[in-house]
Amino acid sequence: MQYRYEAPFGTLLCRFEGGRLSEILLGDQRIDYLPLLPENSKLAQGLDAYFSGSLNALPKITEIPPGTPFQRRVWAQIAAIPPGQTLSYRQIAERIGSHPRPVGGACGKNPLPLLIPCHRVLSASGLGGFSMGGNSERGLAVKRWLLAHEGITC
């Protein structure tokens, strides 16, 4: 099942498989044909609260989504970054015994951005990348918005 959620920066496509959230994407095109995420769902309530300023309101990941063992290790590190804080690709790489570039690759494959907050991962020289399944330029604008929303200046 697919739903849309109207975030302050654009439409999020929320995909569910077997009743579980499987993917969040930033819509590049209008997706008005999809139903809105039910207001009484845990995800909608968490997103509403987060975008209203309650930065700890997003639902916590209880299980890291399917991926390679390496991706899952990276995503587990990212999931632990609290709102208002950041880590670099290098810091995550050091924690798991890897290198920054593959960490960046795993960030790009993150199926649940916002819940696994890859916007909180920065490069050594600045912002780094961010796509949320959309185009990278728009994704970087969203990353800047999310970081500013959490009080982080880059």
Buried (B, 14 or more C-beta within 10 A) or exposed (E): EBBBBBBEBBBBBBBBEEEEBBBBBBBBEEBEEBEEBEEEBEBBBBBBBBBEEEBEBBBEBEEBBEBEEBBBBBBBBBBEBEBEEBBBBBBBBBBBEBEBEBBBBBBBEBBBBBBBBBBBBBEEEEBBBBBBBBEEEBBBBBBBBBBEBBEBEE
